[in-house]
Amino acid sequence: MERLAAGEQMGGMAEAAAPLKSVRIWQLKPDTDVYRKFISYEETVRQFGEPSPEHYRVAYDGQLDTNDLEAIYTRCNVNHPPGYDGHSLSMSDVVELYDAEGSEFHYCDRFGFQKISFGEPEQTQTMGMSM
């Protein structure tokens, strides 16, 4: 009931606006093979397989007042948020949008973003093998 009341107080915007998620920016670790950096998703998969968290470090974890990937890209290039510890958002970086429900991972590609699993397939395969 409280959520319904809060939604009514905010007017029609409650239905239109998605709940704001937290953002993690994942960037390849400094000691990662230089040929893995700044390449397209297709090239990454062809040469190295799916991107995996073991090759990345978190350069940012916080709120950016948007869930829009293009707006996040602009913000992490033009005006780094406080606590941002990395290079400007670039190809091969991963943007994670997360909340209590879980995470979505997006690979910064040549043009736009590619939704990826980012390490989840191993868990799926393990579960499949135990059946």
Secondary structure, DSSP 8 states (H G I E B T S, - for coil): -HHHHHHHHTTTHHHHS----EEEEEEE-TTS-GGGTT--HHHHHHHH-S--GGGEEEEEEE--S---HHHHHHHHHHS--TT--SSS--TT-EEEEEETTEEEEEEE-SSSEEEE-TTHHHHHHHHHHT-
